[in-house]
Amino acid sequence: MTDAAGEVCRSCGSDAIALHRSRVCVARDLVRARAWGHRLTHSDAADVYRCNDCGSLFRAPIPIADVVDRYRHDRYGSAELMRLHDAETATCLRDRDWLVAHGLRRGARVLEVGCYVGGLLAVAEHTGCAATGVDVGRETSAFVRSLGFDVVTGQLDPDDFPTASFDAVFVMNCFEQLPDPAVTLRGLRRLLRDDGSLVIRTPDADFVRDAHTPALRATAGRTGVLGVPFVRCLSSRALDEMLRAGHFQPVASRGVGGPWMQVAARAA
């Protein structure tokens, strides 16, 4: 039942995996994706596999340390960083009602894992939250600190923060690239107070599986999912099961079945 002997799904651990799209086809997809102007961390061609049990997708395995290094050493330049910051801030302002409903409330203590260019942190501050960001990128984290935000450079280490020190955690830019999302979720549960909020934004494998088809290619290219430039793409079911295993109760979702889904959960 598998075309990749010895490999297992990066989401559920099943060995019921099969080749979904060859590296030759992925290379063509990535050319189209770059034509849309996207900066792709995973810009190299690789075979993509699907899990026949949970429906998730993942790229042919590469060392996780290599993934982290790619983000750590990303270079943008100040003008591009500011452009990206303004664009991300505008997106978060557009989605402010959703974010406020799921933890971005005045007076809340907020953590963003993978804060990138600081758009969410800007809206959190404007809303009256006390916000902290964590990002592995050296240039991006230095840039966001230069804007006056509290940002830690490096991978998240839950031991750096007291237990139950946050009312809400947001993972909006990196869940699909985390070395071990299940381990991260356990760490985040320790950092959240009881009944605290978690919001995750990540590509939806149910859309990405068909993103290369003529009907969806333009949408996929425009939204940055063409070519599967991620370590993994979870199906909504796989993400739900991962959250529950990490002691979170999913409470709301938006965008499911589209390029990017957002799922809100409560610490259970």
C-alpha positions, 0 to 999 in steps of 0.5 A: 500500500506504500510507494515509499518503503519504510516511510510513515505519515508525518501527521498520524504515523501510518505507513499507508502512504503513497506517492501523490506527486513526483518531484518532476511535477512538483518542479513545474508547480514551483515554477508557476508558484514563483511566477506569482511572486512568492518567496518559497522556503522549500523551493527545491523539487521533491516527491510529495506523498499522501497518507491514505489514512488521515489525508495529509501530505508531506514532502520527501523527508529532509533533515529537520535541522536543514528546515530550521536553518533555511528560516534562520538565515533567510534574508529580505532587506529592510524595504521588503520586511516593511512591505511584508509587515504592512501587508500582514498587519492589514490582513490581521486587521481585516481578520480582527473580529475572528482574532479577538473572538479567539483570544486577542482581547484587551489585557490578554497575555499573548504569545505568537510562535513564528511571529515572522514580520510582526503583523499580528503583534502590531494588531495585538498591541493596538488591541491592548494585549501584552504580546511576545513573539518567538521566531527562528529568523535572525533578520525577521526577529531583529526587524520586529524588535526594531519596531518596538515589539518583544521578540525572542530569536530562536525556536520555541522553548517552553521552559523559557516561560512560566507555566500557565503564563499566557491567555492565548497562543497564535501559530499563524506562520509556521505550524506546517514547518515545525520539526514536531508539531505534536511536541510543540502542542504539548509545550503550548498546553503547558504555557496556556492557562486553563481554558486559554485559547490557541489559534493555528493557521496552516495549509489545508491538505484537502485543498492542496491535494488538488491544487495543481489541477487546472480548476484550482491552479490559479488560486493555489498559485495566488495563495502560496500553496502550489508545489507543496512548499512545506514540510507537511500539509495536514487535513482538517481531520488530522489537525483536529486529532492532533489538537485533541491528543495535545489536550486541546478542544477545537471550538471554531474554524474558518477557511476549511477546504480552502488553501489555508485553514484557521482552527481555534481551540481551547486548552482542555 
